Amino acid sequence: MTREEHVARLRARAGPWDLIVIGGGATGVGIAVDAASRGYAVLLLEAHDFGKGTSSRSTKLVHGGVRYLEQGNISLVMEALKERGLLRQNAPHLVTNLAFVVPSYDWWEAPFYGLGLKIYNVLAGKYGFGPSQLLSRDETLARLPTIRTEGLRGGVVYYDGQFDDARLLINLVATAAEHGATLVNYARVIGLTRGADGFVDGVIVRDEEDGTETRARARVVINATGPFTDSVRRLADPDAPALIAPSQGIHLVFDRSFLPGDSAIMVPHTRDGRVMFAIPWHGHTVVGTTDTPIPEPTFEPRPFDEEVDFVLETAGQYLHTAPTRADVLSVFVGIRPLVSGGDNRITAALSRDHTIHIDGSGLVTTTGGKWTTYRKMAEDTVTQAAELARLPERPCATRTLRIHGYDEDAARHGDLRVYGSDAPRVRELARETPALGERLHPALPIVSAEIVWAARHEMARTVEDVLARRTRALFLNARAAIDMAPRAAALLAAELDRDEAWQRAQVRMFTDLAQQYL
């Protein structure tokens, strides 16, 4: 899977594609997988790198949504719980069970939350991840040895899913490619074209690497750009009303010592009404998230001071040692593409359901939803788009479609677990060239072979691509990632045939970016 091959396919095609998908995040790539596995001719275009936006910045959970149960949105919870089970079934190398403990400090909390989580398990049915149960004080401490002990009465444990979002996304890109889709990153759609009937019939795309512009025609064009949905819709209609009310959520990353066990903490009520999690992830502790309305989305959103303070304050209420700003190894921010509720600016109350909207121009837009339900969003969108474009009716195949890297025993690969069935090939690179087996930094278990693999097989083009998304260095430890940048740039330059000036520019750009994560 190389970018050169896919760019060549884009430029060589004379006739129309069945579907052109704009957006290389979870929703867009999920649509590409669904459509390609049905046998449709698919082109996906991403202006930056796959997962540059929201899809690499999630809370790292595959879950039904306990909070939505409390809100009474039973249908959303049931759908998400089913999709959670299908995702673990189809990508066991990336989706794993994780125990969540709700600590109780008041007498009523354990029975109250215990009942709610029993209902949560019942709704999951055959897709359940494990039964919930009440915990004594000692059992709670055994699972959460760093929890605040003052006033602790016990807790409730339940099970949900955890995953690596960016790694799942790149595996979905590979899955779509294996089924015949053409996918190109750093390919910006700068215009929509219309046919004689006035309906959108294609796009004008600019290759961000060489500046070449190409017109690509399609029977239907799908806008799957998440928080940037409205900007694409306005390429067709400059006066299109907003569909999206963007909201940002931040996550703080700490050393594993803050949560040394294998269980996560779920705080069901914070003072802003959101659920907050503290979870073990890649040998670190991730705490989040907030829900802050913002006027406009950006590709590199920054945390507000009050958000950082809120997360630190909330974590300090539950952890024996309260974390401080000095303990933060990285802070990352994601933007939720919430479907607007008119004048309602309380984004925690806006819909997490997905919406399919067809503009008067014939442009199909799908937005909303969440990572867990990406597959169902894709199924609904492709079915609707195929009907609109009068494509041959073909059934969805993704309920049982194994995602690239599928490996039921991925844990045996150790630090390379997230590569699943590709792990032996990554390890082979290090055997062939021993220097590629060396870690890029002592603080993280990332070896040089992973950078080479990303360049050769995963369309990585920049230092940011490999240190933020193909590996998760930037999200785990920003200072370590900065130190890794020169070596990563040298490895990429050798693979991509770039010169020393390119390397220096890459290191400089990545260092500037990483400062925002400190």
Secondary structure as GFF3:
##gff-version 3
##sequence-region A 1 518
A	DSSP	alpha_helix	3	12	.	.	.	ID=ss1
A	DSSP	beta_strand	17	22	.	.	.	ID=ss2
A	DSSP	alpha_helix	26	37	.	.	.	ID=ss3
A	DSSP	beta_strand	42	45	.	.	.	ID=ss4
A	DSSP	three_ten_helix	54	56	.	.	.	ID=ss5
A	DSSP	beta_strand	61	62	.	.	.	ID=ss6
A	DSSP	alpha_helix	66	70	.	.	.	ID=ss7
A	DSSP	alpha_helix	74	90	.	.	.	ID=ss8
A	DSSP	beta_strand	96	104	.	.	.	ID=ss9
A	DSSP	alpha_helix	109	124	.	.	.	ID=ss10
A	DSSP	three_ten_helix	125	127	.	.	.	ID=ss11
A	DSSP	beta_strand	133	135	.	.	.	ID=ss12
A	DSSP	alpha_helix	137	143	.	.	.	ID=ss13
A	DSSP	beta_strand	154	162	.	.	.	ID=ss14
A	DSSP	alpha_helix	165	178	.	.	.	ID=ss15
A	DSSP	beta_strand	182	184	.	.	.	ID=ss16
A	DSSP	beta_strand	187	194	.	.	.	ID=ss17
A	DSSP	beta_strand	200	207	.	.	.	ID=ss18
A	DSSP	beta_strand	213	223	.	.	.	ID=ss19
A	DSSP	three_ten_helix	226	228	.	.	.	ID=ss20
A	DSSP	alpha_helix	229	236	.	.	.	ID=ss21
A	DSSP	beta_strand	244	255	.	.	.	ID=ss22
A	DSSP	three_ten_helix	256	258	.	.	.	ID=ss23
A	DSSP	beta_strand	263	267	.	.	.	ID=ss24
A	DSSP	beta_strand	276	281	.	.	.	ID=ss25
A	DSSP	beta_strand	284	288	.	.	.	ID=ss26
A	DSSP	beta_strand	292	293	.	.	.	ID=ss27
A	DSSP	alpha_helix	305	318	.	.	.	ID=ss28
A	DSSP	three_ten_helix	325	327	.	.	.	ID=ss29
A	DSSP	beta_strand	330	339	.	.	.	ID=ss30
A	DSSP	three_ten_helix	347	349	.	.	.	ID=ss31
A	DSSP	beta_strand	354	358	.	.	.	ID=ss32
A	DSSP	beta_strand	364	368	.	.	.	ID=ss33
A	DSSP	three_ten_helix	371	373	.	.	.	ID=ss34
A	DSSP	alpha_helix	374	389	.	.	.	ID=ss35
A	DSSP	three_ten_helix	410	422	.	.	.	ID=ss36
A	DSSP	alpha_helix	423	432	.	.	.	ID=ss37
A	DSSP	three_ten_helix	434	437	.	.	.	ID=ss38
A	DSSP	beta_strand	439	441	.	.	.	ID=ss39
A	DSSP	beta_strand	444	447	.	.	.	ID=ss40
A	DSSP	alpha_helix	448	457	.	.	.	ID=ss41
A	DSSP	alpha_helix	463	464	.	.	.	ID=ss42
A	DSSP	pi_helix	465	470	.	.	.	ID=ss43
A	DSSP	alpha_helix	473	476	.	.	.	ID=ss44
A	DSSP	alpha_helix	478	496	.	.	.	ID=ss45
A	DSSP	alpha_helix	500	515	.	.	.	ID=ss46
###
